[in-house]
């Protein structure tokens, strides 16, 4: 343990200063591309994106290697690992001078990136020499090695001008390789490693080292470091380019100005360690996030001209930050980032003293990845928006999210420790006389949840379950709206100047379905792991990414197709929400009301598709957000559209739904389960059978919703399809919400059987209508299909709890009744979520099937014949396994139907 360190002060000082010097040289090499990259960019004629990728590639290697280097340091000792890493980095840096083409430079940059892995080696090595009370200061001094970036910014431009960029690479390579040899000869093994080797103890296993990584707290620390370190590296790489473009500075002046930022973000790290030891790392993080948010807001404000209509005429003025104020602001920002870097790594030896390598490696890796990802995003944002300060706006958003997560986590820890005492306090002191703790306390985690007990359900359970349901529904509705909004955007892209082919448009329409379905597989298991309240909050907030992205991308006809592909994939975040939402609600209701509750959640959530298809055509015809929303796009046939409103319109509702989920929802303690406990469903035959059936119902609903606007526009170009297409999802959603009670009363299996039979007949009718060229018959057929998919959506989900209620006693006969009920509920919820994930692939395959059928035959009829054959397969499965005499659900459903008939008589 760190508190039992017996090393002498001279030994501690030697280890510390050797490591700090080595880390300084490593960091100087790691950021070498920030200077030599400018010359390479000119020589090769690189685009902004290619330049961003080049300068970020070393950061990628340095980040990804941190995790394994941290583990190796714990196993083999910091002395041998640190020395080896520096020598290999020197060889790779020298090899940079042999590159001639862009791919060769990228390959060499991967090797140079080994320098970035040095940080976690040093953290794991240095922390073992010092007791816990001095680790913050020691690691802060070690972290001063970040000043290597300033060394490169200051010295490399002069070497480059005098002898060329190759000389920079060669001198830096010799320096780091020589330091590797010196470190190996002078450094000593840390006390913990030396003691373990002397006693012949085995090194900790990988499983033991990686065990803490399952803690959410570790990933929260990683997000902090993503900003304080990743943001620092990204700005250190980006600033020379920014200063030369924005302020016209030459490379030497830009390098010195960027060096001032790197200097501030490095040398004060030791001071940050001292402050963390004295006042606590959490307090320092509050300072870091608070001041960084203010400074980044100032930096993110672009140069703007204002004209005010005053009393005596127009008053004009401009806002623009000059180069000197800009550099000074960056210096202050770097100061607080350096404090934050020290504070983050003060946490790790305190919370995880025996896992510094693995935990620090992960945190360092995520932080380093920030240095890789952010410059690329900076370049993409600049290409997309044309605003240089967009890079600071992105960092501002990251700071706000990090600060909010930290503060909410701190409050949650306080509530766990002092929950009862906190509930006794009024929100405001002046309300003390009227404060009633019994009325205002609302437990977030429900320790005792027994919905099957009539008294509990009547007195307490129904009220809580319904509150969670009615918060879940609008969140899910927004998820469907964002998921399917792409179908409306794609249909209008050609009209506003985007020259994409029909095949490209169908790909854009299909990709949200592909990503949404894939995400559902992971979302299926998230509620028992994280809790329904937290996961609903996070998944709802994630919808801001595609909503804002769409709003900005459609405003520029020069936006690359790849950006639209990425946004289409992001729209799938909305589709993923369904799996976790349904699994969460399934835990709250008893079996007798589960079918109707799931039908309401899913059915009214599905209304998001219809709401989107009705609302978007309205809002894109007016400047709803005024100047804030951007200028309209001119239509090729005349007129104008505010297509960005298709994304922006959802932003305020997403913010409200996120707040409602966090403040109003609950977690159920009994619903917690690991992935391993839930993974048993993969061995259940009926899980896979229900995947097929639900693909036939929900897969059809979501696939038809995604492809209906574009299919109608292509099949009947003379019809203004956007005026009518919202009716299909509306009919499907309402039929799902309104028919759940039928399955509860008469049996989901029987309803599913008749639903598939009806879908077969109606699909044949749609094929006939297309061949006859009748829009009315085509439209009526699709309305019938949407209605039947809604009925089938409700009935298939009603089947799952009944199936597992029969199967669990057979599969696990040793369980007592209470454990049997919990196991049945756990597996039912997991199967409901997983089947929804598989079925969601219909949103990809149905539009893609239309496109492929049109490309191969010139008509979508071939795809519809394939759908009809699939419905016939679903019909056969339903009868063979569930509804025939002797089927799993036959006796249950027929006895239920008989009871209903007797009650009616």
Buried (B, 14 or more C-beta within 10 A) or exposed (E): EBEEBEBEEEBBBBBBEBBBBBBBBBBBBBBBBBBBBBBBBEEBEBEBBBBBBBBBBBBBBBBBBBBBBBBBBBBBBBBBBBBBBBBBBBEBBBBBBEBEEBEEBBBBBBBBBBBBBBBBBBBBBBBBBBBBEBBBBBBBBBBBBBBBBBBBBBBBBEBBEEEBBBBBBBBBBEBBBBBBEBBBEEBBBBBBBBBBEEEEEEBBEEEEBBBBBEEEBBBBBBBBBBBBBBBBBBBBBBBBBBBBEBBEBEBBBBBBBBBBBBBBBBBBBBBBBBBBBEEBBBEBBBBBBEBBBBBBBBBBBBEEEEEEEEEEEEEEEEEEBEBEEBBEBBBBBBBBBBBBBBBBBBBBBBBBBBBBBBBBBBBBBBBBBBBBBBBBBBBBBBBBBEBBBBBBBBBBBBBBBBBEBBBEEEEEEEBEEEBEEEBEBBEEEEEEEEBEEEEEEEEBBBEEBBBBEEEBBEEBBBEBBBBBBBBBBBBBBBBBBBBBBBBBBBBBBBBBBBEBEEEBBBBBBBBBBBBBBBBBBEBBBBBBBBBBBBBBBBBBBBBBBBBBBBBBBBBBEEBBBEBBBBBBBBBBBBBBBBBBBBBBBBBBBBBEBBBBBBBBBBBBBBBBBBBBBBBBBEBBBEBBBEEEBBEBBBBEEEEBBBBBBBBBBBBEBBBBBBEBBBEBBBBBEBBBBEEEBBEBBEEBEBBBBBBBBBBBBBBBBBBBBBBBBBBBBBBBEEBEBBEBBBBBBBBBBBBBBBBBBBBBBBBBBBBBBBBBBBBBEBBBBBBBBBEEEBBEBBBBBBBBBBBBBBBBBBBBBBBBBBBBBBBBBEBBEEBEEEEBBBBBBBBBBBBBBBBBBBBBBBBBBBBBBBBBBBEEEEBBBBBBBEBBEBBBEBBEBBBEBBBBEEBBBBEBBBEBBEEEEEEEE
